[in-house]
Each structure stands twice: as structure tokens, then as C-alpha cells.
């Protein structure tokens, strides 16, 4: 029987085969047979291999960021095929400059036919293969195959909503085995025939006894600290853990969450720790990308230097102590955006109140969701511009080269911020801080402090090079449109 958690890997393998076969078939169709035979050489074969090596990750990454490996995409055949076509067109448009950089006679003569054949073949082959997999392997799971045993943590409206939605979904691949909740008696009935199996302290024993395939935390209105405690207890069981909660609504909305049923977006929490090889690859990529960025952006950086020198007296680079991985301090670099010699006391008081949730509401009654003081008088006009566009952040590339930071990771904090943290807040810096992260691309100055912490904990829990690439991809429009900058 097909193992449902592996459907993503099945689709991934199918996509690799589809793109690879379409690429080779398009070359064969674009060039007449005798001419193709004349052009085959070791150098040409090596070039084809190089192009395929570049093309495949590009297409798969585009599929990934457009949610082609999430369940909700399969619910509509029309939507599934539309997204496939969109991804193939976008990836091909990005690939075309790379193809012509090789300056092949092949592409100058046969390029138009190759691209046309490739788009058509990739779309039809990928669509047919994917729809076949969905029809024969994924959809039948809810009706014919072994269903995934799902243990629900919680019993309030969120948990009962999940249970009701899964029960009504005829294509659902889940079977609910029961509930675990601290606020109900053991064996107390919950939503029909299900019962409360015990408290969170007994979760390990319950998990061993029932062997659920997954644990789904479904709790609304719980404090973040309690939600983190519950998550830690669930992860300790070694089971797959996901969360459905209003507390993670911002993550579910902005990350393109996976849906277990209609109206039930869930946030995945992985337990897979990055390997030493993965860390080495990430470090190598950080160094390479930072050096390349410094070279390519040097005209912009020189313009910023000139703007600062003309706007305010003092050094161009602002140096500051920040807290990095595991609470270790390091020297942090930014372009200076403030007048020299201004006190930080107001900012320190503001940040400490912000972290503690003690800031008074503004006259409009809206919640304060900015980690910086708006209209800070210490910031000079050009400094305000580089802060809004994040140009002041680029010297952090030198921190990346030094190894104090990575390109992607949680935001490093100030020492007085660290002192104001609760213990669970400090878990956000269990990994190397980064120049950009989920907070910058999904929230920036539109989320509360605790929402930012939850974003960082989600990032740490789901660390992967693919996720880093997605964040870097989303960072560009965040900078370009100056979203949330102050």
C-alpha cells in the first residue's frame, strides 16, 4: 500500500523525470535527426548535463514555492494544471538568459523551437504524470487505503472543528484516534464517540499505546508560552507534529499552509536536525553569495556611503554589540542612519515595554506591532530612506563572512533585549542569526514581538536549504517595495 507521507517524494521524483525527459525530447525535436547526429560531441553532452543540472533545481524550486507539493493543490484538477503551467512558464522565462549565455549555435538557430517544444512537453508530461499519481495513489487513501492515525491535542472549538471537518471529508486520509486535554476528565466524551484519553503529562504513554502516525495540536486562545510548552511535549514523543491554532494564523496565512480538510490549515513542525554536511553546504553558500553580493552591489553601496557622508557627520559604518547564537555577543555592522552621540535610553525603554507587552495603545486603538520607534528623531532624512529600503543592512554581509551570521536566520538582538526575554523567547537564537528571515519577509513591522518569536521557532523547527532559498527569494520584493521598514 502507498505510504501517504511519501506522496511528496513520489511527486518530486515524477517532476524530476518529467522535466528531464521533456528537456531531452525538446532538443531532439528541435533539431533534425541527421543534423543532431553531426552535433553530438563530448563537449555538447557536457553542456547539456550542465544545463539540466541548472534547470532541474530551478523548476523544482518554482514548484515548491507555488505549493505544488501540498494537499490542497490536488483538490481541483483545473487548479492543479493551472499552477503547473504557471510554474513552467515562469521557470522557462528565468532559464532563457542562462541558455543563451552559453552562446550555442544550437540556440541561435533552434532556440525558439526548443523552448516551444519544451513548454508543451513539460506541461503535458508533468500534468499527466501528476494527475495519474493523484488519482491512483493519493485520493483513494481516504476511501480504500490505510488511514493515518491522528491524535488531537486539545478539545475546545479548534479541536472539535478539526475533527468535524476531517470526518466530513470523504477524501481525508486521516482517522482520529482520540483527544488529549488537561481540562477534561479522562474518558470524558468529546464530540460523539471520541473520548479524552488523558492529560498532557500522559502524552508519552498514550502515544506509545496508540501509535498515532501524527499528533495535531488544535488549540485556540492559549498563551504563546503554553503553546510552545505543548509543542515541546508533543515533539518529545518522536511523532510527526503539526499545529492548527489562531496563535499561528499569521504563519498559516503567509506561508501557504497545507490543508488537512476544508478550512483546516496546519503548520508543520519538523524534528529533523540539519546534518553536518548540510551545515557545511550552507556555510559555503553563505560565503559565496555574500562575496558575490558585495561585488555586484558595490555601486549601490558606494552611493549609500556618499549619501551618509553628505547627510551627517560621523563614521559611515555603525558598530554595535548584538547577541548571536546561544546568547554569544558579537560586533554587528550596519550603515549609520542616526546622528552620532544620541542616547539609546528611549529606545531601550520602548523595546523592553514592547517585549513585555506593556506599551500603551495609540489613540487609534490599534495594537503596536513595530519593533522600532516610528519617526525616531535620532534618524537623519537619508538614514530614514536607507532604513525603509533596508539598504542600511548590507554591511551585515561582512558579519556573514566572519561567521557571526548567516544570510538567513533569526534577527540578532541587543543585549538589553536579551535581558528582557523570557526563557522561551531565548530559544529563537539556538541557531546562527541571519541578515533576513521569516520576520522580514512575512511580517517585519506588522507583527507583534511574540509573533516574531513564533516565526523564528518555526524557522528553526523546519530548517532546510530549500526554506532558506524561499526566504531569500521573498526578501527581494520586501526590500524593493520597502514593506514595513522604519
Backbone torsions as a table, in degrees:
resi	resn	phi	psi	omega
1	UNK	NA	139.1	178.7
2	UNK	-62.3	131.3	-179.3
3	UNK	-87.1	113.6	-170.2
4	UNK	-57.7	-40.1	179.7
5	UNK	-61.9	-20.3	-177.8
6	UNK	-88.7	5.5	-176.9
7	UNK	-63.1	-31.2	179.3
8	UNK	-65.1	-40.0	-179.9
9	UNK	-71.0	-33.1	175.8
10	UNK	-64.1	-45.2	178.2
11	UNK	-65.6	-38.9	178.5
12	UNK	-61.0	-45.1	178.2
13	UNK	-62.8	-40.5	178.7
14	UNK	-64.3	-40.3	179.8
15	UNK	-66.1	-41.5	178.1
16	UNK	-60.4	-46.6	-179.8
17	UNK	-63.6	-40.7	-177.8
18	UNK	-65.0	-48.3	-177.9
19	UNK	-65.9	-43.9	-179.4
20	UNK	-62.6	-47.4	-178.8
21	UNK	-65.9	-39.8	-179.8
22	UNK	-66.0	-37.3	179.0
23	UNK	-62.0	-49.9	-178.8
24	UNK	-67.7	-40.2	-179.7
25	UNK	-65.7	-37.3	179.1
26	UNK	-65.2	-38.2	176.2
27	UNK	-63.2	-45.5	-178.9
28	UNK	-63.6	-38.5	-179.3
29	UNK	-75.0	-31.5	-176.4
30	UNK	-74.6	-24.1	-177.5
31	UNK	-115.3	128.8	176.8
32	UNK	-56.5	146.5	-174.7
33	UNK	-49.1	-56.8	-178.8
34	UNK	-59.7	-39.7	-179.5
35	UNK	-67.7	-37.0	179.1
36	UNK	-63.3	-41.8	179.9
37	UNK	-62.4	-36.2	-179.3
38	UNK	-70.4	-26.9	-174.5
39	UNK	-91.7	-5.6	-179.7
40	UNK	-72.6	126.7	178.4
41	UNK	-154.6	161.9	178.2
42	UNK	-55.6	-38.6	179.6
43	UNK	-65.9	-41.1	179.6
44	UNK	-66.3	-40.9	178.0
45	UNK	-62.9	-41.6	179.4
46	UNK	-63.4	-37.7	179.1
47	UNK	-67.2	-41.3	177.9
48	UNK	-61.4	-44.0	178.8
49	UNK	-60.6	-42.1	179.7
50	UNK	-64.3	-41.9	-179.6
51	UNK	-66.0	-41.4	177.7
52	UNK	-63.4	-38.5	-179.8
53	UNK	-64.1	-32.3	177.0
54	UNK	-80.5	-39.6	-173.4
55	UNK	-68.3	-46.8	-174.5
56	UNK	-56.4	-51.9	178.9
57	UNK	-59.9	-35.1	-179.7
58	UNK	-64.1	-46.8	179.9
59	UNK	-66.7	-42.1	-178.9
60	UNK	-66.7	-37.7	177.5
61	UNK	-64.2	-41.7	178.2
62	UNK	-63.7	-40.4	176.2
63	UNK	-61.3	-42.1	-176.3
64	UNK	-64.1	-48.2	-175.8
65	UNK	-73.5	-13.2	176.2
66	UNK	-101.7	20.1	170.5
67	UNK	63.5	30.9	179.0
68	UNK	-78.5	1.7	175.8
69	UNK	-116.7	20.5	178.6
70	UNK	-115.2	148.6	-170.3
71	UNK	-57.6	-39.0	-173.3
72	UNK	-63.7	-23.6	179.5
73	UNK	-66.5	-27.4	-175.4
74	UNK	-83.0	-10.2	-173.8
75	UNK	-71.6	-24.3	179.1
76	UNK	-125.3	119.6	179.4
77	UNK	-62.0	-40.2	-179.4
78	UNK	-62.3	-47.4	179.8
79	UNK	-63.8	-40.4	-179.9
80	UNK	-57.4	-49.4	-177.9
81	UNK	-70.1	-34.9	178.4
82	UNK	-63.4	-43.4	-179.9
83	UNK	-67.5	-38.2	176.8
84	UNK	-58.9	-48.5	-179.4
85	UNK	-62.1	-43.2	178.8
86	UNK	-58.8	-45.0	-178.4
87	UNK	-65.5	-41.4	-179.0
88	UNK	-66.8	-42.3	178.7
89	UNK	-64.7	-44.2	-179.8
90	UNK	-64.0	-46.8	-178.3
91	UNK	-64.8	-39.5	179.6
92	UNK	-65.3	-39.2	177.5
93	UNK	-62.5	-38.1	177.8
94	UNK	-72.4	-29.5	-176.5
95	UNK	-80.1	-27.9	-173.7
96	UNK	-55.2	-45.7	177.9
97	UNK	-60.1	-36.0	179.2
98	UNK	-65.2	-41.1	-179.9
99	UNK	-60.7	-43.4	-175.0
100	UNK	-82.3	-16.5	174.3
101	UNK	-63.0	-29.2	179.8
102	UNK	-68.1	-14.5	177.7
103	UNK	53.2	44.1	175.4
104	UNK	-72.8	141.8	165.8
105	UNK	-61.9	-31.6	-179.3
106	UNK	-56.5	-47.9	-175.7
107	UNK	-75.9	-30.8	177.0
108	UNK	-69.2	-29.3	-178.0
109	UNK	-96.2	-44.6	-171.4
110	UNK	-112.4	4.3	-172.8
111	UNK	-57.8	-43.1	-178.0
112	UNK	-62.3	-41.8	-179.7
113	UNK	-68.8	-39.5	179.4
114	UNK	-59.8	-48.5	-177.1
115	UNK	-63.5	-43.0	178.8
116	UNK	-61.8	-48.6	179.8
117	UNK	-62.5	-40.1	-177.2
118	UNK	-65.0	-46.1	-179.3
119	UNK	-59.7	-46.5	-179.3
120	UNK	-63.7	-48.0	-178.0
121	UNK	-65.1	-46.4	-177.5
122	UNK	-61.7	-41.0	-179.6
123	UNK	-65.3	-49.9	-175.9
124	UNK	-71.5	-42.8	-178.8
125	UNK	-66.4	-45.7	179.7
126	UNK	-63.7	-43.3	-179.0
127	UNK	-63.7	-47.9	-177.7
128	UNK	-62.6	-44.8	-178.2
129	UNK	-66.3	-43.3	-179.5
130	UNK	-66.7	-45.0	-179.6
131	UNK	-64.5	-33.8	176.7
132	UNK	-65.3	-43.8	179.1
133	UNK	-63.1	-45.1	-179.3
134	UNK	-63.0	-45.2	-176.5
135	UNK	-69.0	-39.4	-172.8
136	UNK	-93.7	-23.0	-173.6
137	UNK	-119.1	-35.2	-172.8
138	UNK	-93.9	-56.6	-177.7
139	UNK	-59.0	-39.2	-178.7
140	UNK	-66.2	-14.3	-177.3
141	UNK	-59.6	-38.1	-178.5
142	UNK	-69.5	-19.9	-175.7
143	UNK	-110.8	-38.0	-170.3
144	UNK	-116.7	-32.3	-171.6
145	UNK	-85.6	-178.5	176.5
146	UNK	-73.8	122.9	-178.1
147	UNK	-80.9	151.8	176.9
148	UNK	-73.9	129.4	-179.7
149	UNK	-81.1	119.9	-173.3
150	UNK	-115.8	123.0	176.5
151	UNK	-102.7	124.1	-177.8
152	UNK	-96.9	129.8	175.0
153	UNK	-102.2	114.9	-174.0
154	UNK	121.0	161.2	178.7
155	UNK	-148.5	9.2	-179.1
156	UNK	-82.6	-158.6	-174.4
157	UNK	-61.8	-34.9	-179.9
158	UNK	-64.7	-45.8	-178.0
159	UNK	-66.9	-42.6	-179.6
160	UNK	-69.6	-31.9	176.1
161	UNK	-64.1	-42.5	177.3
162	UNK	-60.8	-49.4	-177.7
163	UNK	-60.7	-43.6	-179.1
164	UNK	-65.0	-42.7	-179.2
165	UNK	-66.2	-42.2	179.7
166	UNK	-66.7	-39.3	-179.6
167	UNK	-63.9	-34.7	-177.7
168	UNK	-85.0	-12.9	-177.6
169	UNK	-86.1	110.0	-175.5
170	UNK	-67.4	-23.2	-179.4
171	UNK	-98.3	8.3	-178.3
172	UNK	-63.8	141.7	179.2
173	UNK	-100.2	19.4	-173.5
174	UNK	-121.1	146.7	174.1
175	UNK	-126.2	116.2	-177.8
176	UNK	-77.9	127.5	-176.8
177	UNK	-99.0	-12.9	178.5
178	UNK	153.2	-177.0	-177.4
179	UNK	-121.7	152.9	172.3
180	UNK	-127.4	124.0	-176.2
181	UNK	-152.7	137.5	-179.8
182	UNK	-75.7	-20.1	-170.6
183	UNK	-101.6	12.8	174.9
184	UNK	-131.0	153.0	178.1
185	UNK	-71.8	152.7	176.1
186	UNK	-61.8	137.6	-179.2
187	UNK	72.3	6.5	176.0
188	UNK	-69.2	134.8	-177.2
189	UNK	-67.3	140.2	177.2
190	UNK	-134.7	118.7	175.1
191	UNK	49.4	68.6	175.9
192	UNK	87.6	-126.8	-171.9
193	UNK	-85.0	-8.4	-179.7
194	UNK	-77.4	154.4	-178.1
195	UNK	-130.0	158.6	171.2
196	UNK	-77.1	120.9	-173.7
197	UNK	-85.9	-10.1	-180.0
198	UNK	148.9	-168.0	-177.4
199	UNK	-96.5	172.8	179.6
200	UNK	-64.1	-30.0	177.6
201	UNK	-63.3	-26.0	-179.2
202	UNK	-95.9	8.1	-174.6
203	UNK	-59.0	-39.9	-179.9
204	UNK	-61.5	-45.4	179.8
205	UNK	-66.0	-41.0	-180.0
206	UNK	-64.0	-41.1	179.7
207	UNK	-64.3	-41.7	178.5
208	UNK	-64.5	-38.9	-176.4
209	UNK	-71.2	-44.4	-173.2
210	UNK	-95.3	-16.7	-179.0
211	UNK	48.8	56.8	176.9
212	UNK	-68.0	148.7	176.2
213	UNK	-76.0	-31.2	-179.5
214	UNK	-144.1	155.0	171.2
215	UNK	-117.2	126.5	178.4
216	UNK	-114.1	115.5	176.4
217	UNK	-83.1	119.3	-179.1
218	UNK	-127.7	89.4	-174.5
219	UNK	-138.9	130.3	175.2
220	UNK	-109.0	154.9	171.1
221	UNK	65.2	16.6	176.4
222	UNK	-87.3	144.9	174.2
223	UNK	-58.7	150.5	-179.4
224	UNK	-58.4	-39.2	-178.6
225	UNK	-61.3	-39.1	178.8
226	UNK	-69.6	-40.6	179.3
227	UNK	-61.2	-42.1	178.3
228	UNK	-63.7	-40.8	177.8
229	UNK	-60.9	-43.1	179.5
230	UNK	-64.7	-43.1	179.5
231	UNK	-59.7	-44.9	-179.9
232	UNK	-60.8	-41.2	178.7
233	UNK	-64.6	-38.9	179.2
234	UNK	-69.6	-42.4	179.3
235	UNK	-62.7	-30.9	-179.4
236	UNK	-64.6	-18.6	179.1
237	UNK	-75.7	-15.8	-178.6
238	UNK	82.5	3.8	179.4
239	UNK	-87.8	164.0	171.4
240	UNK	-66.2	130.5	-176.2
241	UNK	-122.9	131.7	173.9
242	UNK	-133.2	161.9	-174.8
243	UNK	-130.4	134.5	169.0
244	UNK	-122.5	109.1	-175.1
245	UNK	-158.0	147.3	174.8
246	UNK	-63.8	-23.6	179.7
247	UNK	-67.3	-23.2	179.1
248	UNK	-111.3	20.4	-177.5
249	UNK	-58.6	-39.8	-177.4
250	UNK	-65.3	-35.3	176.3
251	UNK	-69.1	-45.1	-178.9
252	UNK	-61.1	-41.3	-177.3
253	UNK	-71.1	-42.7	-170.1
254	UNK	-94.2	-11.9	178.7
255	UNK	-99.3	-4.6	-175.5
256	UNK	68.7	61.1	-174.1
257	UNK	-63.6	159.5	174.8
258	UNK	-82.3	143.0	-178.4
259	UNK	-106.6	127.1	177.0
260	UNK	-85.3	-21.1	176.0
261	UNK	-165.5	175.0	-179.9
262	UNK	-59.5	125.1	178.4
263	UNK	79.1	9.5	-178.1
264	UNK	-121.0	79.6	174.8
265	UNK	-79.3	134.5	-178.5
266	UNK	-122.4	147.4	179.3
267	UNK	-105.3	125.1	-177.6
268	UNK	-81.2	137.7	173.4
269	UNK	-121.5	110.6	-175.9
270	UNK	-87.2	153.7	175.4
271	UNK	-113.6	5.9	-176.6
272	UNK	-80.8	116.0	178.4
273	UNK	-83.2	140.8	179.5
274	UNK	-61.9	137.7	179.8
275	UNK	-75.7	167.0	177.3
276	UNK	-61.6	-37.1	177.7
277	UNK	-63.6	-43.0	179.0
278	UNK	-62.2	-40.8	178.1
279	UNK	-64.2	-40.2	-179.9
280	UNK	-65.8	-41.8	178.6
281	UNK	-62.9	-44.1	-179.6
282	UNK	-61.2	-43.7	180.0
283	UNK	-63.0	-42.0	179.0
284	UNK	-63.5	-41.7	178.7
285	UNK	-66.8	-38.4	178.0
286	UNK	-60.0	-46.2	-178.7
287	UNK	-64.7	-47.9	-178.0
288	UNK	-61.7	-47.6	-177.9
289	UNK	-66.9	-37.1	179.9
290	UNK	-65.9	-44.9	178.1
291	UNK	-62.3	-43.4	179.3
292	UNK	-63.2	-42.1	-179.6
293	UNK	-64.6	-41.4	179.8
294	UNK	-62.7	-38.0	179.1
295	UNK	-71.0	-49.1	-175.8
296	UNK	-68.0	-33.7	-176.4
297	UNK	-94.2	4.7	-175.9
298	UNK	-55.1	-39.0	177.2
299	UNK	-62.1	-39.9	178.6
300	UNK	-67.3	-41.2	-178.9
301	UNK	-64.4	-39.1	177.5
302	UNK	-65.3	-37.2	177.3
303	UNK	-65.0	-39.3	177.4
304	UNK	-64.8	-42.4	177.8
305	UNK	-57.4	-46.8	179.7
306	UNK	-62.7	-41.9	-179.8
307	UNK	-62.1	-39.8	179.3
308	UNK	-68.1	-43.5	-178.9
309	UNK	-63.3	-35.6	-179.3
310	UNK	-79.6	-17.3	-173.3
311	UNK	-98.7	-28.9	-172.3
312	UNK	-158.3	142.0	176.8
313	UNK	-75.1	143.7	177.9
314	UNK	129.0	178.3	-178.6
315	UNK	-67.4	154.0	178.3
316	UNK	-75.2	-41.1	-177.3
317	UNK	-95.2	130.4	176.1
318	UNK	-97.4	124.3	-180.0
319	UNK	-109.1	138.6	-174.3
320	UNK	-151.4	144.3	173.7
321	UNK	-76.0	129.6	176.5
322	UNK	-128.8	161.6	177.9
323	UNK	-99.7	127.0	-178.5
324	UNK	-109.7	-147.8	-174.0
325	UNK	-59.3	134.4	179.0
326	UNK	57.0	28.4	175.5
327	UNK	80.3	11.4	-179.4
328	UNK	-83.6	131.8	179.7
329	UNK	-77.6	153.9	174.2
330	UNK	-152.9	163.2	179.3
331	UNK	-85.9	123.6	-170.7
332	UNK	-107.9	136.3	-176.9
333	UNK	-111.0	138.1	171.7
334	UNK	-147.0	159.8	166.3
335	UNK	-69.9	136.0	-178.7
336	UNK	-68.9	130.0	179.1
337	UNK	-122.9	1.1	-178.2
338	UNK	-121.1	156.9	173.7
339	UNK	-64.3	146.9	-178.9
340	UNK	-72.7	142.7	172.2
341	UNK	85.8	7.5	179.8
342	UNK	-83.2	141.5	-177.4
343	UNK	-70.1	147.3	176.6
344	UNK	-98.2	5.7	-172.9
345	UNK	-62.2	-40.4	179.9
346	UNK	-64.9	-41.8	-179.6
347	UNK	-66.4	-40.3	179.8
348	UNK	-62.4	-44.2	178.7
349	UNK	-63.2	-41.7	179.8
350	UNK	-62.2	-48.6	-176.4
351	UNK	-64.7	-42.9	-179.6
352	UNK	-61.9	-40.7	177.0
353	UNK	-68.8	-36.9	179.6
354	UNK	-62.5	-44.9	-180.0
355	UNK	-65.3	-40.3	-178.4
356	UNK	-79.9	-8.3	-178.8
357	UNK	73.9	27.0	-176.2
358	UNK	-101.8	7.1	179.9
359	UNK	-70.6	136.4	176.8
360	UNK	-73.3	146.9	-178.2
361	UNK	-70.6	143.8	176.2
362	UNK	-68.3	170.4	-177.6
363	UNK	-56.8	-31.1	-178.8
364	UNK	-76.6	-6.1	176.4
365	UNK	81.5	1.1	-178.6
366	UNK	-79.9	150.0	-179.7
367	UNK	-68.6	138.3	178.1
368	UNK	-73.7	121.0	-177.2
369	UNK	-129.8	32.6	-178.6
370	UNK	-119.8	128.2	-176.9
371	UNK	-83.9	-5.4	178.3
372	UNK	-123.3	157.2	177.3
373	UNK	-74.2	124.0	175.7
374	UNK	-68.4	144.0	177.2
375	UNK	54.3	42.5	179.4
376	UNK	-61.9	120.2	-177.7
377	UNK	-66.1	-15.8	179.5
378	UNK	-74.4	-16.2	-174.6
379	UNK	-90.2	126.8	177.0
380	UNK	-83.5	161.8	-170.9
381	UNK	-53.5	-47.8	179.7
382	UNK	-66.8	-33.1	176.7
383	UNK	-63.6	-36.4	177.5
384	UNK	-63.5	-38.3	179.1
385	UNK	-64.7	-47.0	-177.1
386	UNK	-71.7	-24.0	174.7
387	UNK	-72.7	-42.0	-179.5
388	UNK	-64.5	-35.7	-178.4
389	UNK	-93.7	1.0	-179.1
390	UNK	64.7	15.8	176.5
391	UNK	-66.3	-24.6	178.8
392	UNK	-67.5	-14.1	-176.1
393	UNK	-84.7	-14.9	-170.0
394	UNK	-62.5	-30.8	175.1
395	UNK	-60.0	-14.6	176.4
396	UNK	-63.3	-16.5	175.1
397	UNK	-59.5	-30.4	175.9
398	UNK	-70.9	-33.4	173.3
399	UNK	-63.1	-35.7	177.7
400	UNK	-65.4	-44.4	179.5
401	UNK	-62.8	-34.4	179.0
402	UNK	-74.0	-19.3	-179.2
403	UNK	93.9	4.4	177.5
404	UNK	-76.1	-26.0	-176.7
405	UNK	-139.4	166.2	170.3
406	UNK	-114.5	175.0	176.4
407	UNK	-66.9	-36.2	-177.6
408	UNK	-125.2	137.7	178.2
409	UNK	163.5	-179.2	178.1
410	UNK	-65.4	156.2	177.6
411	UNK	-70.5	130.6	175.6
412	UNK	-68.5	149.9	-175.8
413	UNK	-113.2	165.2	176.3
414	UNK	-80.2	154.8	-179.2
415	UNK	-55.9	-40.6	-179.3
416	UNK	-73.7	-23.0	171.3
417	UNK	-68.1	-44.8	-179.8
418	UNK	-58.0	-41.1	-179.6
419	UNK	-66.0	-27.8	-179.0
420	UNK	-85.5	-9.6	-177.8
421	UNK	-68.5	144.5	163.0
422	UNK	-76.3	167.0	-177.3
423	UNK	-58.4	-41.8	-176.8
424	UNK	-71.2	-24.0	175.1
425	UNK	-64.6	-36.0	-175.0
426	UNK	-68.0	-17.4	178.8
427	UNK	-64.8	-18.1	-179.4
428	UNK	-67.7	-17.2	179.6
429	UNK	-111.1	37.9	172.4
430	UNK	-79.8	-9.4	178.0
431	UNK	-124.8	168.9	179.5
432	UNK	-60.1	129.7	176.4
433	UNK	-66.7	163.6	-174.6
434	UNK	-132.0	164.5	176.4
435	UNK	-70.5	-32.1	176.5
436	UNK	-139.5	164.5	-179.0
437	UNK	-167.4	-171.1	-178.7
438	UNK	-60.9	-36.8	-179.3
439	UNK	-60.2	-43.6	-177.4
440	UNK	-67.9	-38.7	-173.5
441	UNK	-91.9	-22.0	-178.0
442	UNK	-108.2	-26.1	-174.8
443	UNK	-133.0	-52.2	-174.6
444	UNK	48.3	-115.3	-176.0
445	UNK	-95.0	28.9	179.4
446	UNK	-120.7	11.4	-180.0
447	UNK	-127.2	158.3	176.9
448	UNK	-76.6	168.9	178.8
449	UNK	-60.2	-45.8	-177.3
450	UNK	-68.4	-30.9	173.3
451	UNK	-65.0	-38.1	176.9
452	UNK	-62.9	-43.4	178.9
453	UNK	-60.9	-43.2	179.8
454	UNK	-63.6	-36.6	175.7
455	UNK	-61.9	-42.8	-180.0
456	UNK	-66.1	-41.0	178.9
457	UNK	-66.1	-36.7	175.3
458	UNK	-63.1	-44.0	179.9
459	UNK	-59.5	-45.5	-179.0
460	UNK	-63.6	-40.8	-177.7
461	UNK	-68.1	-26.9	-175.2
462	UNK	-118.5	32.4	-177.2
463	UNK	-57.6	131.9	172.3
464	UNK	-163.9	157.7	176.8
465	UNK	-65.3	-33.1	177.8
466	UNK	-62.5	-43.4	179.3
467	UNK	-65.3	-40.2	177.5
468	UNK	-60.6	-42.8	179.4
469	UNK	-62.4	-39.7	179.6
470	UNK	-64.8	-40.9	179.4
471	UNK	-65.7	-43.5	177.9
472	UNK	-61.9	-38.6	178.4
473	UNK	-62.1	-39.6	-178.4
474	UNK	-82.4	-14.3	-179.4
475	UNK	-69.2	-34.1	-175.3
476	UNK	-59.6	-52.6	177.5
477	UNK	-66.4	-29.4	178.5
478	UNK	-62.8	-37.9	178.2
479	UNK	-75.9	-46.9	-173.8
480	UNK	-59.6	-40.7	-177.7
481	UNK	-95.4	4.3	176.8
482	UNK	52.5	44.9	-177.9
483	UNK	-71.9	120.5	172.5
484	UNK	74.1	7.6	-178.4
485	UNK	-82.8	146.3	177.7
486	UNK	-139.4	NA	NA
